Amino acid sequence: MITEDVDATRSAYDDVAELYTDLVRGHLETRPLDRAMLGAFAELVRADGSGPVADLGCGPGRIGAHLASLGVSTFGMDLSPRMIELARKEYPGLRFEVGSIEELDIEDGALAGLVAWYSIIHLPPERVPHVLREFHRVLRTGGHALLAFQTADAADTALAFDHRVTRAYCWSPDRLAELSREAGFTVVARMVCARQADERFDQGCLMVAKVADPVR
């Protein structure tokens, strides 16, 4: 079911797709800590025997393409049809499709890993637990998920803010880790990077794993 906020997010990213693609092109080259976390994620996926990795909310495809350069078999999915068009143009050797992270058309246990790079931020907080359970469902045992998000103070669960594209929420890393555990994950690592001059918030990464006997 397409809700009003989902439709608004899709339309907003369709409208700015070209501008956004130009804005983020080469951005990872300026973020060594992001590259380090993505590199660790790729290494863990390869160590577990590799397999398909989904870049969920892929935008113009840059994160999936970076993971592919690290030897990970990656495909991308995004809510915005225009973003998918641009991703296919930017990275013709990779697969991209339109879809929603709230309704994943992926079989149970099909993925070795998934990345949600600033894609859960547009979900109302009450719908995030369902999405985390979906992430857990589609990962195989031993698989890893990597989430990136703007961070809120530890006292805040999730804080709404006026994102440059459309309404978004920043998250307390502690609260997001708690929800991930409730969804069945084990927390593997977290990172909080201090905001840079052009950013309003610190930036967070949370890596979690689907294990046979999760530690809560």
N, C-alpha and C positions, 0 to 999 in steps of 0.2 A: 504494500500500500504506500502510495506517494503522499507524504504529508506536506503541508504548506511550507514548512521550513526546508524540507529536502528540495522542493521545487525552487525555492528562492536561492538556495546554495548552488544548484545546478545552473540556473539562469545567470547568477552573478559570475560564476567562473567561465561560463560560455562567453559572457560579455568582455571579460578581460584576458581571455586566453592568450592572445598574441603578446600583449603587454607583459603578462606574467611570465611567459616563456622567455622573453628577452631579459626580464629582470633576474631570473634565477639561473640563467645560463652562466656556467663557470662559478656559481656560488660556492660549491663544495671545495673548490680550490683555495678558498679563503677560510675554511673551517676545518683545521686539522683534527680537532677533537671529534667532530662529527664523522670524519673519515676513519678515525680510530675505532669508534663504536661500530660503524658499518663494517670495517675490516674484521673486527672480532666476531661479529655476527656471521659474516661469510665464512670465517675459519671454523666456527662451530658447526655450521651447516655442512661444510665439506667433511669435517671429522666424523659426522654422523652418517656418512654415506651419500651425502648430497641428495638431489631430488628437486622437485619444483618448488620455487619460492614465489609468493605473490606479493607484488608491490601494490597495496590497497590504498586507493586515493592517490594514484600515481602522478596526476597532473600531466605535465609534458614529458614524463618518463625518465628524468635525470637520475633518480635514485636507483631504479631498476637497471638502467644502463651502467651505472657505477658498479653495482653488484655483479652484473654480467662480466664486467672487466676483471672482476676478482675471481672468476671461475664458477659463478653460481648460475644455475638455470632459472631465469626469471621471466615472469610475465606481469603485465600491469593491468590495473582496472581502475576506472574513475567514473564518477557520477556524470561528468561533463562530456557530452559528445564532441564538443569542439576541442577540448583538451586531448581526447583520444585521437582525433584527426592529426593534431600537431605532433603528438608523441609518435605516431606511425610515420610521420614525415621525418622527424628528427632521428629516429632510430628504426629504420626499416627492417633490420634484422631481428627485432624483438616482437613479441605478440602483445597487443593491447586490446582491451574490450571495455565496453560500457557496462557499468554495474554499480550496485550499492553495497557498502560494507555492512548494512543492516540485513541484507537478504543475499547471502553469498551462494551463488550457484556452483558450489564446489562440494564434492563428496566428502563424507566423514574420513578424517585421517589421510587426506590426499596430499597434504603439503609437508615438505621438510622445513619450511620456514615461511614467515610472512613479515612484512614491514608495513607499518601504518605511520608514515612520516608526515606529521602535522595534519592527519586526516580525521582523527577522532575529535578534533577541537571544535568542529562545527555541530557536533551532536549535543542536544540538550542533555545535561548530566544524568537525568533519570533513564536515558536510553543507552548509556555507555555499558552498564552491566550486561545487557543482552548482547551487545556487540562483542564484548570480551568472551562471553560464552560461545558465540559463533566462531571467534578466532580459535578457541580451544577445540571446538568440534572439528574444524577442518585441518588442524595440525595432527600429524602422526605422533605417537609417543616418542619422545626424544627431540621433537621439533622445537624451534625457538621463534618467538615473536619479538619484534623491536618496535617500540612506540616512541614517537617524538612529539613534543608539545611545549607550549609556553607554560611556565610555572607560576603558581600562586604561592602566597605565604603559607607556611605549614598549618596555620590555624584555619585556612580556607579549604573547603572541599573542592569547589570549582567556582571560578569568578568570571562572570560575563564581561566581555569587553568589546569595543567597537573595532573589529578587525578591518584591515584595509579593503578587503573584498566583501565580506559579509559577517554577520554576527558570529562570535566565537567565544570559547571558554578556555581559560587557563586553569591548570590543575595543580593541586598539592601532590608532589611525588609520593608522599606517604599514603594519601587517600587512593591514588591510582594503583599503587602497589597492593593496598588492602583489597580493592575490588578485583584485581587480577588473581589474588589468592582465592577469593571467594568463587571465582570462575573456574578454579581448578589448577591454576598455574603455580609454579615455584619461581620466585624472583631470583634472577641470576646476577644482575648488575643494574646500577643506576648511575646517571651522571647529570649534574646540573652545571651549566656553563653560564658565567656572568654575562649579563646583557652587553652587547656592543653599542657603539654610539648611535646606530640607527634602529635600535630595538627598545621596546618599552618594558620587556620582561626578561628575566633569566630564562634560559632554554633548557628543557629537560629531555633525557632519554631514559627509558626503562626497558630492560631486556628480561624476558620471562621465558620459561620452558615448560612444556607439557611432559611430565615425568610419570612413571607408573605409580609411585607412592609420593605425592606432593608433600613437601614440608610446609606447614601453615604457620 
